[in-house]
Amino acid sequence: MKLKNKVAIVTGSKRGIGKGIALCLAKEGCKVVVSDYVEDADGKKTTEELKKISDAIFVKADVSKEND
């Protein structure tokens, strides 16, 4: 895929299917934004795991709320 240096925002990506998608995107060269409505140890752990593969940050956001 042509994803090198693209930015992917993956909601609900601190665990489960979202985490799997974030890992796949990072392996393809994407810079990944891990996003969830709760900031906790899972989000930090996933972000640190992704940073070993590509650029990654965590952003706390509730996508069901327009102002977040």
CYANA upper distance limits for C-alpha pairs under 8 A (distance plus 0.5 A):
  1 MET  CA     28 GLU  CA      7.43
  2 LYS  CA     28 GLU  CA      8.46
  3 LEU  CA     25 LEU  CA      8.20
  3 LEU  CA     28 GLU  CA      6.52
  3 LEU  CA     29 GLY  CA      6.29
  3 LEU  CA     30 CYS  CA      6.08
  4 LYS  CA     28 GLU  CA      6.96
  4 LYS  CA     29 GLY  CA      4.70
  4 LYS  CA     30 CYS  CA      5.87
  5 ASN  CA     29 GLY  CA      6.49
  5 ASN  CA     30 CYS  CA      5.75
  5 ASN  CA     31 LYS  CA      6.57
  6 LYS  CA     29 GLY  CA      7.98
  6 LYS  CA     30 CYS  CA      5.50
  6 LYS  CA     31 LYS  CA      6.56
  7 VAL  CA     30 CYS  CA      6.08
  7 VAL  CA     31 LYS  CA      5.21
  7 VAL  CA     32 VAL  CA      6.35
  7 VAL  CA     33 VAL  CA      7.90
  8 ALA  CA     25 LEU  CA      7.95
  8 ALA  CA     30 CYS  CA      6.85
  8 ALA  CA     31 LYS  CA      6.70
  8 ALA  CA     32 VAL  CA      5.47
  8 ALA  CA     33 VAL  CA      6.59
  9 ILE  CA     32 VAL  CA      6.52
  9 ILE  CA     33 VAL  CA      5.14
  9 ILE  CA     34 VAL  CA      6.99
  9 ILE  CA     35 SER  CA      7.51
 10 VAL  CA     18 GLY  CA      7.10
 10 VAL  CA     21 ILE  CA      8.17
 10 VAL  CA     22 ALA  CA      6.85
 10 VAL  CA     32 VAL  CA      7.77
 10 VAL  CA     33 VAL  CA      6.67
 10 VAL  CA     34 VAL  CA      6.17
 10 VAL  CA     35 SER  CA      6.51
 11 THR  CA     18 GLY  CA      7.37
 11 THR  CA     34 VAL  CA      7.12
 11 THR  CA     35 SER  CA      5.21
 11 THR  CA     36 ASP  CA      6.29
 11 THR  CA     63 VAL  CA      8.24
 12 GLY  CA     18 GLY  CA      6.03
 12 GLY  CA     19 LYS  CA      8.15
 12 GLY  CA     34 VAL  CA      8.04
 12 GLY  CA     35 SER  CA      6.31
 12 GLY  CA     36 ASP  CA      5.34
 12 GLY  CA     37 TYR  CA      8.27
 13 SER  CA     17 ILE  CA      7.76
 13 SER  CA     18 GLY  CA      4.37
 13 SER  CA     19 LYS  CA      4.83
 13 SER  CA     20 GLY  CA      8.22
 13 SER  CA     21 ILE  CA      8.09
 13 SER  CA     22 ALA  CA      6.96
 13 SER  CA     34 VAL  CA      6.02
 13 SER  CA     35 SER  CA      6.49
 13 SER  CA     36 ASP  CA      7.18
 13 SER  CA     43 GLY  CA      8.33
 14 LYS  CA     18 GLY  CA      7.28
 14 LYS  CA     19 LYS  CA      5.90
 14 LYS  CA     34 VAL  CA      6.97
 14 LYS  CA     35 SER  CA      7.62
 14 LYS  CA     36 ASP  CA      7.35
 14 LYS  CA     42 ASP  CA      6.25
 14 LYS  CA     43 GLY  CA      5.12
 14 LYS  CA     44 LYS  CA      8.47
 14 LYS  CA     45 LYS  CA      8.45
 14 LYS  CA     46 THR  CA      6.09
 14 LYS  CA     47 THR  CA      8.17
 15 ARG  CA     19 LYS  CA      5.15
 15 ARG  CA     20 GLY  CA      8.07
 15 ARG  CA     42 ASP  CA      7.46
 15 ARG  CA     43 GLY  CA      8.23
 15 ARG  CA     46 THR  CA      7.79
 16 GLY  CA     20 GLY  CA      6.94
 17 ILE  CA     21 ILE  CA      6.73
 18 GLY  CA     22 ALA  CA      6.65
 19 LYS  CA     23 LEU  CA      6.64
 19 LYS  CA     46 THR  CA      7.70
 20 GLY  CA     24 CYS  CA      6.78
 21 ILE  CA     25 LEU  CA      6.70
 22 ALA  CA     26 ALA  CA      6.65
 22 ALA  CA     32 VAL  CA      7.12
 22 ALA  CA     34 VAL  CA      7.91
 22 ALA  CA     50 LEU  CA      8.34
 23 LEU  CA     27 LYS  CA      6.69
 23 LEU  CA     50 LEU  CA      6.99
 24 CYS  CA     28 GLU  CA      6.87
 25 LEU  CA     29 GLY  CA      7.05
 25 LEU  CA     30 CYS  CA      5.92
 25 LEU  CA     31 LYS  CA      8.42
 25 LEU  CA     32 VAL  CA      7.83
 26 ALA  CA     30 CYS  CA      5.32
 26 ALA  CA     31 LYS  CA      6.82
 26 ALA  CA     32 VAL  CA      6.89
 26 ALA  CA     50 LEU  CA      7.21
 26 ALA  CA     53 ILE  CA      6.67
 26 ALA  CA     54 SER  CA      6.02
 26 ALA  CA     55 ASP  CA      8.36
 27 LYS  CA     53 ILE  CA      6.90
 27 LYS  CA     54 SER  CA      7.84
 29 GLY  CA     54 SER  CA      7.01
 30 CYS  CA     54 SER  CA      7.40
 30 CYS  CA     55 ASP  CA      8.17
 31 LYS  CA     54 SER  CA      6.49
 31 LYS  CA     55 ASP  CA      5.34
 31 LYS  CA     56 ALA  CA      6.25
 32 VAL  CA     50 LEU  CA      8.26
 32 VAL  CA     54 SER  CA      8.03
 32 VAL  CA     55 ASP  CA      6.86
 32 VAL  CA     56 ALA  CA      5.20
 32 VAL  CA     57 ILE  CA      7.18
 33 VAL  CA     56 ALA  CA      6.17
 33 VAL  CA     57 ILE  CA      5.62
 33 VAL  CA     58 PHE  CA      6.28
 33 VAL  CA     59 VAL  CA      7.25
 34 VAL  CA     43 GLY  CA      7.77
 34 VAL  CA     46 THR  CA      8.33
 34 VAL  CA     47 THR  CA      7.05
 34 VAL  CA     56 ALA  CA      7.61
 34 VAL  CA     57 ILE  CA      6.54
 34 VAL  CA     58 PHE  CA      5.13
 34 VAL  CA     59 VAL  CA      6.70
 35 SER  CA     43 GLY  CA      8.45
 35 SER  CA     58 PHE  CA      6.27
 35 SER  CA     59 VAL  CA      5.44
 35 SER  CA     60 LYS  CA      6.20
 35 SER  CA     61 ALA  CA      6.76
 36 ASP  CA     43 GLY  CA      8.15
 36 ASP  CA     59 VAL  CA      7.48
 36 ASP  CA     60 LYS  CA      5.87
 36 ASP  CA     61 ALA  CA      6.13
 36 ASP  CA     62 ASP  CA      7.07
 37 TYR  CA     60 LYS  CA      5.84
 37 TYR  CA     61 ALA  CA      5.27
 37 TYR  CA     62 ASP  CA      5.05
 37 TYR  CA     63 VAL  CA      8.26
 38 VAL  CA     60 LYS  CA      6.82
 38 VAL  CA     61 ALA  CA      8.23
 39 GLU  CA     43 GLY  CA      6.63
 39 GLU  CA     44 LYS  CA      8.30
 39 GLU  CA     60 LYS  CA      6.41
 40 ASP  CA     44 LYS  CA      7.05
 41 ALA  CA     45 LYS  CA      6.49
 42 ASP  CA     46 THR  CA      6.62
 43 GLY  CA     47 THR  CA      6.59
 43 GLY  CA     58 PHE  CA      7.32
 44 LYS  CA     48 GLU  CA      6.64
 44 LYS  CA     58 PHE  CA      7.73
 45 LYS  CA     49 GLU  CA      6.67
 46 THR  CA     50 LEU  CA      6.69
 47 THR  CA     51 LYS  CA      6.67
 47 THR  CA     56 ALA  CA      6.51
 47 THR  CA     57 ILE  CA      6.58
 47 THR  CA     58 PHE  CA      6.76
 48 GLU  CA     52 LYS  CA      7.28
 48 GLU  CA     56 ALA  CA      8.29
 49 GLU  CA     53 ILE  CA      7.89
 50 LEU  CA     54 SER  CA      6.55
 50 LEU  CA     55 ASP  CA      7.69
 50 LEU  CA     56 ALA  CA      6.53
 51 LYS  CA     55 ASP  CA      5.83
 51 LYS  CA     56 ALA  CA      5.85
 61 ALA  CA     68 ASP  CA      5.91
 62 ASP  CA     68 ASP  CA      6.27
 63 VAL  CA     68 ASP  CA      7.10
